[in-house]
Every structure is written in C-alpha cells, then in structure tokens.
Amino acid sequence: MPYKIPQLPFDFDIETKAIMKKTAVARSALAEMKGAALSIPNEDILISSLSLQEAKDSSAIENIITTHDELFKSDFMAQDFTSLASKEVHNYAAALRWGFQTVKKLGFLSNNHITDIQAVLEETKAGFRKVPGTDLKNEQTGEVVYTPPQTYDEVVAHMVNLESFINNDDLTDWDPLVKMAVLHHQFESIHPFYDGNGRTGRIINILYLVKEGLLNLPILYLSRYINRNKADYYRLLQKVRTENAWEEWILFILDGVEETALQTIKIIEGIKNLMKSHKERIRTELPKIYSQDLLNNLFRHPYTKIDFVMQDTGVSRKTAAKYLDELDKLGIVFKQKIWKDNYYINTDLFNLLQHVNKL
C-alpha cells in the first residue's frame, strides 16, 4: 500500500523506553555544546565558520560538491564565487543565517518562512508544488521508491498541519528532539517543493531547536552525520513509510544529535585554543596592530582580505594592508595572490576546519 502521510501529532505514544533513554543522552550532549559556544566571545565567529561547514555537508548529500578552498575564496556579499557549487553552498549558509535571525526574533517558524528559506537556496520563488508528477527514485536503479502528495491542495493541507505541529507546544508533550525527528520525516515525505527539499528540511531541523531553546546558535553540524550515514538515512526514511519503523528512525536521529554535538564541542574548543594562541602572539610581537576586532576578523574569515579587515576594524585600506602583511611575516596568516586579489589565509583555522572529521 502507498504511504499515507499521518496527521501530527500521532494518536499513539511515540516515546518508547529506548527513545526516552537516548533522548536524555542527546539532550545532555546538546546542553554541553550550547555551554561551550558561550565561551567564544563573538558569536559571528561560530556562525560564519560552522554554518558554512553545515552548508557544505548538507549540499554534499545532494551531490553538490565543493572544497574548503573554493568556499573561502568566494565572497557572498560581493556575489563573487569560484564555482557554481560554492555559490549553492553559500546560498545555503545565507538561508540558514536568515532563518536563524528570523526565528530568534519572532519565536516561531511559519510556512512563509520555510518558502522564503527555499527561495534563498534555489534562487526561485516557485513556492509549493502545483503540478503533479513528482516521484522520488533510487539514484542507482531509477526505480520509484516513494510518491509524495501530488496535488497543491494536499501539499498545502499537510504543510499547514506541520506548521501547527512546529509552533503549537500544546499539541503534544513529546520532547523537542523527538518532535524534530518526526517533523523532519514528515517534511521530507510531504516533499513540498520542486527542488531543495532535503536542504530546506535540514535547515528546519536546526531552526526548530533554536525555537525550542536547545540551541543558542545555528551550529549543530548534523548534515555531516547524515552524509556519513547516507545509506542508512534514506533506508530509514523509507522504512518508516513501509514498516512504520518510527523507533528506529528516531533513534538514528538522536544518535546523530549526540555524535554531532560532541564533535562540535571539539571544534569549538579547537577554535578557542587557536584564538588564544594567536592573540598572545600578536599582542606580544605586534602590540601596535593588535585589536580584538582584528583577531575576530581572522576567525570569521579563514581567507581574509583587505576589504574584510577594513569592514571589521574601520581602518583605511593602507592600514589594513599593512596589518595583514605584518601578520603574514609573523606567520599568523599566509598571503596568496589569486587573480587580482590577495588572500590572507589563517592556515591553522583552515586546517582545523578541513580535518574536522578527524576530531
């Protein structure tokens, strides 16, 4: 029988003993990560670096592949990109940051916000699907594995129910992490857009946890876990539809939250330690140019430029160039000329982010 998308919340108890036990462990890891994030004095440092990491891995799940080098050489504000893939990844990071600011300010996540997020991702305002014919196929065999709702009215009805489930805490007393796992499956099953459903759904995961106060910054790097367990991710999505295997799916997502939170703590600690050592070296050896704004710039932009330093510190072009050249001589950054631009690479930070899977 074809999968019939259920109304949320369910009329049965989803929180089994195994799920409740795993939820407690995942929440503990998430709380520790939230506390670690507070130890970085400027939240933009983590948002800039980790949202781009999340964007890179979430896009890779959809076979949009780029490198750290391509990403850091691209400039979203100037709309100057090294490749089409790097542009798509930067669009994802921009959509995530916009969604974060919106949810943080308003305290809810509406369907209008969700369509706006997808519009930033895909650079289109097509909205929910209006034309039937969408099927989800096995990438290897081309076999249709699932057919989502086909009519616009069905899509809208399911999305209205999902919007209520996201925002009305009185509907159920399920733990927010359990709700996140359920709403992610529901969104991917509704498949409301012509394109960008997977990436939009993974942004919603993070924004929902921000809404619930379990995250203070959009830095849960969950897409790396999904990318590393891609076969299981798609298998379990489908197993819920064919066997009602909700427990297995929810435990998979909770494992991901725990693993990702613990890894993100290590990244945060790594960034904090690098900032401390860079600060000590600059203050000791280049005290005349040291400022917290300059240090923050080096960690907001692993590949910084004269323009970025001017924006972040308020100094002139000549002064910004002098600062960066002195940092290059000290070995804090590595100067590299690419076409007309000089990039100043924070090599230690670049290596930390590039080798994050080894942490």
Salt bridges, closest charged atoms under 4 A:
GLU43 OE2 - LYS104 NZ 3.60
GLU62 OE2 - ARG202 NH2 2.63
ASP69 OD2 - LYS73 NZ 2.68
ASP75 OD2 - LYS305 NZ 3.77
GLU88 OE1 - ARG199 NH1 3.39
GLU122 OE2 - ARG199 NH2 2.46
GLU123 OE1 - LYS87 NZ 3.50
ASP169 OD1 - LYS179 NZ 3.94
ASP169 OD1 - LYS211 NZ 3.55
ASP175 OD2 - ARG27 NH1 2.75
GLU188 OE2 - HIS184 ND1 3.96
GLU212 OE2 - LYS211 NZ 2.53
ASP232 OD1 - ARG235 NH2 3.25
GLU248 OE2 - ARG235 NH1 3.67
GLU248 OE1 - LYS239 NZ 2.72
ASP255 OD1 - LYS22 NZ 2.87
GLU258 OE1 - LYS22 NZ 2.58
GLU259 OE2 - ARG228 NH1 3.77
GLU269 OE1 - LYS272 NZ 3.66
GLU285 OE2 - ARG281 NE 3.83
ASP307 OD1 - ARG317 NH2 2.26
ASP312 OD1 - ARG300 NH1 3.01
ASP312 OD2 - HIS301 NE2 3.68
ASP325 OD1 - LYS335 NZ 3.24
GLU326 OE2 - LYS322 NZ 3.82
ASP341 OD2 - LYS305 NZ 3.90
ASP348 OD2 - HIS278 NE2 3.91
